[in-house]
């Protein structure tokens, strides 16, 4: 079940993607929030590999989530969910 925090994060990144790259960028990215850990504030997003730079830019340029100031940092990028989960847990 999706929490309010997850919805806020996904909406903020999607809106940034729309502002920066338009509807074409949003459709190309196929952005999905896979996982969010509220304790560590880590989120895992999935996107189309051809739109990786657009997704990274949209996440990095994020300044507000749910009407609260926010700062983001891309910690890891991986080709598979298994690899990213293994990297985060270590």
Backbone as ProteinMPNN parsed JSONL, in Angstrom:
{"seq_chain_A": "XXXXXXXXXXXXXXXXXXXXXXXXXXXXXXXXXXXXXXXXXXXXXXXXXXXXXXXXXXXXXXXXXXXXXXXXXXXXXXXXXXXXXXXXXX", "coords_chain_A": {"N_chain_A": [[0.845, -1.176, 0.0], [0.53, 2.206, -0.779], [2.064, 4.956, 0.795], [1.456, 8.286, 2.093], [3.809, 9.759, 2.048], [5.341, 8.398, 0.107], [3.78, 8.864, -2.159], [3.974, 11.67, -2.282], [6.738, 11.997, -2.824], [7.038, 10.64, -5.29], [5.254, 12.172, -6.866], [6.498, 14.698, -6.743], [8.983, 14.254, -8.039], [8.039, 13.424, -10.534], [6.643, 15.722, -11.365], [8.763, 17.539, -11.529], [10.183, 16.317, -13.607], [8.328, 16.669, -15.653], [8.253, 19.5, -15.775], [10.885, 20.065, -16.544], [11.382, 18.502, -18.881], [9.048, 18.126, -20.281], [5.987, 16.594, -21.564], [6.804, 14.629, -23.31], [9.269, 13.805, -22.232], [8.407, 12.728, -19.775], [6.853, 10.554, -20.657], [8.787, 9.08, -21.997], [10.569, 8.418, -19.954], [9.213, 6.629, -18.232], [8.886, 6.466, -15.428], [8.974, 4.97, -12.215], [8.242, 4.504, -8.811], [9.855, 2.302, -6.886], [10.569, 1.489, -4.288], [10.471, 2.811, -0.962], [12.057, 3.857, 1.912], [11.179, 5.073, 4.867], [12.575, 5.433, 7.23], [15.319, 5.628, 6.596], [15.147, 7.374, 4.567], [15.617, 6.635, 1.942], [14.989, 6.163, -1.472], [13.99, 4.095, -4.17], [13.996, 4.328, -7.536], [12.711, 3.371, -10.704], [13.513, 3.563, -14.108], [13.312, 4.052, -17.671], [16.133, 3.028, -19.502], [17.08, 4.676, -21.534], [16.299, 7.163, -20.771], [17.683, 7.821, -18.538], [19.466, 9.94, -17.795], [17.731, 12.13, -17.843], [15.952, 11.429, -15.78], [17.733, 11.37, -13.592], [18.51, 14.052, -13.536], [16.062, 15.279, -12.937], [15.572, 14.276, -10.37], [17.81, 15.231, -8.979], [17.418, 17.989, -9.171], [15.369, 18.506, -7.492], [13.675, 20.377, -5.057], [11.649, 20.555, -3.276], [9.327, 18.623, -1.47], [6.147, 17.549, -1.02], [5.289, 20.116, -0.131], [7.337, 20.813, 1.572], [10.68, 21.83, 2.171], [13.36, 20.228, 0.504], [16.258, 18.201, -0.023], [18.087, 16.35, -2.351], [20.031, 13.443, -3.163], [21.724, 11.45, -5.404], [22.608, 8.298, -4.806], [23.326, 5.699, -5.725], [23.388, 4.13, -8.927], [22.05, 1.598, -10.859], [21.88, -1.289, -12.996], [20.134, -3.309, -12.387], [17.504, -4.244, -10.123], [18.129, -6.067, -8.142], [20.904, -5.743, -7.783], [21.047, -3.083, -6.871], [19.631, -3.186, -4.476], [21.216, -4.965, -3.046], [23.533, -3.453, -2.82], [22.668, -1.254, -1.307], [21.953, -2.484, 1.097], [24.364, -3.284, 2.115]], "CA_chain_A": [[0.0, 0.0, 0.0], [1.297, 3.44, -0.932], [1.895, 5.931, 1.866], [1.416, 9.675, 1.655], [5.192, 10.16, 1.767], [5.711, 7.82, -1.19], [3.032, 9.595, -3.176], [4.568, 13.007, -2.37], [8.041, 11.891, -3.48], [6.821, 10.309, -6.7], [4.644, 13.325, -7.53], [7.487, 15.766, -6.834], [9.942, 13.901, -9.092], [7.303, 13.433, -11.809], [6.378, 17.112, -11.721], [10.048, 18.082, -11.966], [10.431, 15.731, -14.923], [7.42, 17.353, -16.575], [8.702, 20.891, -15.925], [12.181, 20.135, -17.224], [11.456, 17.797, -20.157], [7.744, 18.073, -20.933], [5.25, 15.333, -21.597], [7.622, 13.638, -24.01], [10.235, 13.287, -21.251], [7.683, 11.893, -18.809], [6.467, 9.291, -21.295], [10.012, 8.345, -22.317], [11.211, 7.95, -18.723], [8.463, 5.52, -17.619], [9.349, 6.51, -14.04], [8.21, 4.228, -11.213], [8.837, 4.411, -7.475], [9.886, 0.885, -6.534], [10.642, 1.298, -2.846], [10.832, 3.979, -0.159], [12.272, 3.55, 3.323], [11.008, 6.341, 5.579], [13.576, 5.536, 8.291], [16.593, 6.078, 6.018], [14.803, 8.32, 3.49], [16.106, 6.146, 0.659], [13.972, 5.783, -2.441], [14.476, 3.415, -5.368], [13.193, 4.613, -8.718], [13.002, 2.646, -11.93], [13.207, 4.35, -15.307], [13.809, 3.536, -18.934], [17.567, 3.34, -19.562], [17.348, 5.763, -22.478], [15.929, 8.42, -20.118], [18.361, 7.843, -17.246], [19.987, 11.277, -17.495], [16.577, 12.996, -17.541], [15.469, 11.052, -14.445], [18.73, 11.822, -12.622], [18.411, 15.512, -13.469], [14.812, 15.606, -12.247], [15.747, 13.956, -8.955], [18.824, 16.149, -8.436], [16.902, 19.357, -9.152], [14.248, 18.56, -6.559], [13.881, 21.278, -3.915], [10.481, 20.525, -2.41], [8.504, 17.411, -1.493], [4.976, 17.711, -0.154], [5.317, 21.489, 0.408], [8.447, 20.954, 2.516], [11.983, 21.921, 1.507], [14.028, 18.927, 0.447], [17.503, 18.081, -0.769], [18.235, 14.963, -2.789], [21.347, 12.998, -3.609], [21.684, 10.142, -6.045], [23.668, 7.538, -4.157], [23.72, 4.613, -6.613], [22.635, 3.828, -10.141], [22.327, 0.208, -11.182], [21.103, -1.855, -14.089], [19.136, -4.251, -11.885], [17.012, -4.003, -8.768], [18.867, -6.956, -7.243], [22.204, -5.129, -7.496], [20.874, -1.855, -6.081], [19.226, -3.601, -3.128], [22.418, -5.558, -2.416], [24.454, -2.343, -2.538], [22.106, -0.437, -0.225], [21.936, -3.236, 2.355], [25.728, -3.522, 2.632]], "C_chain_A": [[0.893, 1.244, 0.0], [1.006, 4.403, 0.211], [1.845, 7.337, 1.278], [2.794, 10.189, 1.283], [5.64, 9.656, 0.402], [5.041, 8.573, -2.326], [3.628, 10.988, -3.384], [5.894, 12.98, -3.118], [7.869, 11.61, -4.966], [6.24, 11.506, -7.454], [5.645, 14.459, -7.722], [8.488, 15.484, -7.961], [9.257, 13.941, -10.46], [7.021, 14.85, -12.284], [7.655, 17.805, -12.19], [10.403, 17.591, -13.361], [9.58, 16.427, -15.973], [7.873, 18.789, -16.83], [9.968, 20.989, -16.769], [12.153, 19.577, -18.648], [10.122, 17.632, -20.874], [7.114, 16.69, -20.91], [6.032, 14.23, -22.298], [8.626, 12.995, -23.053], [9.597, 12.359, -20.239], [7.341, 10.549, -19.43], [7.689, 8.443, -21.632], [10.625, 7.718, -21.067], [10.526, 6.721, -18.131], [8.867, 5.359, -16.145], [8.394, 5.772, -13.105], [8.965, 4.274, -9.888], [8.725, 2.959, -7.033], [9.805, 0.686, -5.027], [10.994, 2.616, -2.174], [10.928, 3.545, 1.29], [12.221, 4.871, 4.082], [12.026, 6.526, 6.702], [14.897, 6.096, 7.775], [16.393, 7.164, 4.96], [15.42, 7.937, 2.152], [14.92, 5.762, -0.221], [14.653, 5.085, -3.609], [13.488, 3.706, -6.488], [13.648, 3.721, -9.856], [12.66, 3.563, -13.084], [13.758, 3.624, -16.528], [15.272, 3.951, -19.068], [17.889, 4.486, -20.517], [17.007, 7.14, -21.892], [16.617, 8.579, -18.762], [18.842, 9.247, -16.875], [18.855, 12.257, -17.164], [16.059, 12.706, -16.133], [16.438, 11.539, -13.367], [18.673, 13.335, -12.443], [17.183, 15.928, -12.687], [14.909, 15.345, -10.751], [16.715, 14.947, -8.306], [18.307, 17.575, -8.283], [15.746, 19.549, -8.18], [14.565, 19.452, -5.36], [12.741, 21.226, -2.911], [9.721, 19.215, -2.594], [7.357, 17.622, -0.522], [4.959, 19.051, 0.562], [6.355, 21.694, 1.511], [9.744, 21.002, 1.715], [12.665, 20.561, 1.57], [15.322, 19.044, -0.35], [17.669, 16.607, -1.131], [19.664, 14.702, -3.228], [21.168, 11.625, -4.24], [22.888, 9.365, -5.53], [24.198, 6.457, -5.087], [22.822, 4.585, -7.83], [23.032, 2.418, -10.534], [21.445, -0.253, -12.329], [20.016, -2.811, -13.63], [18.718, -3.885, -10.469], [17.77, -4.855, -7.756], [20.194, -6.306, -6.838], [22.058, -3.889, -6.614], [20.472, -2.203, -4.648], [20.403, -4.199, -2.354], [23.376, -4.44, -2.002], [23.968, -1.503, -1.373], [22.19, -1.175, 1.106], [23.33, -3.466, 2.926], [26.327, -2.294, 3.271]], "O_chain_A": [[1.896, 1.298, 0.712], [-0.152, 4.64, 0.556], [2.158, 7.542, 0.105], [2.946, 10.955, 0.331], [6.246, 10.398, -0.371], [5.674, 8.88, -3.336], [3.773, 11.439, -4.52], [6.149, 13.845, -3.956], [8.487, 12.268, -5.802], [6.685, 11.819, -8.558], [5.638, 15.114, -8.765], [8.803, 16.377, -8.748], [9.832, 14.435, -11.43], [7.144, 15.146, -13.473], [7.625, 18.576, -13.149], [10.871, 18.363, -14.198], [10.062, 16.739, -17.062], [7.876, 19.244, -17.974], [10.104, 21.884, -17.604], [12.824, 20.111, -19.531], [10.072, 17.058, -21.962], [7.644, 15.751, -20.315], [5.941, 13.057, -21.937], [8.809, 11.778, -23.067], [10.167, 11.328, -19.882], [7.522, 9.51, -18.795], [7.629, 7.216, -21.56], [11.144, 6.603, -21.125], [11.202, 5.853, -17.58], [9.15, 4.253, -15.686], [7.176, 5.924, -13.189], [10.183, 4.102, -9.854], [7.623, 2.45, -6.83], [9.068, -0.173, -4.544], [11.719, 3.438, -2.735], [10.002, 2.943, 1.833], [13.125, 5.697, 3.952], [12.312, 7.659, 7.09], [15.522, 6.932, 8.427], [17.354, 7.793, 4.514], [15.713, 8.801, 1.326], [13.973, 5.12, 0.233], [15.767, 5.445, -3.99], [12.306, 3.376, -6.399], [14.822, 3.363, -9.955], [11.645, 4.26, -13.054], [14.566, 2.702, -16.415], [15.618, 5.097, -18.782], [18.877, 5.194, -20.32], [17.386, 8.166, -22.458], [16.183, 9.379, -17.933], [18.637, 9.688, -15.744], [19.013, 13.117, -16.297], [15.761, 13.631, -15.378], [16.008, 12.064, -12.341], [18.777, 13.837, -11.324], [17.253, 16.837, -11.86], [14.381, 16.118, -9.951], [16.46, 15.44, -7.208], [18.714, 18.289, -7.367], [15.206, 20.649, -8.067], [15.607, 19.296, -4.724], [12.845, 21.784, -1.819], [9.5, 18.758, -3.716], [7.577, 17.848, 0.668], [4.644, 19.109, 1.751], [6.258, 22.641, 2.292], [9.892, 20.306, 0.711], [12.557, 19.84, 2.562], [15.449, 19.887, -1.238], [17.419, 15.727, -0.308], [20.398, 15.613, -3.61], [20.529, 10.745, -3.662], [24.036, 9.727, -5.787], [25.413, 6.314, -5.224], [21.652, 4.965, -7.773], [24.215, 2.08, -10.541], [20.393, 0.329, -12.594], [19.082, -3.101, -14.378], [19.487, -3.289, -9.715], [18.023, -4.412, -6.636], [20.557, -6.324, -5.662], [22.864, -3.674, -5.709], [20.939, -1.563, -3.706], [20.557, -3.961, -1.156], [23.965, -4.502, -0.922], [24.767, -1.082, -0.537], [22.469, -0.561, 2.136], [23.466, -3.807, 4.101], [27.461, -2.337, 3.748]]}, "name": "protein", "num_of_chains": 1, "seq": "XXXXXXXXXXXXXXXXXXXXXXXXXXXXXXXXXXXXXXXXXXXXXXXXXXXXXXXXXXXXXXXXXXXXXXXXXXXXXXXXXXXXXXXXXX"}
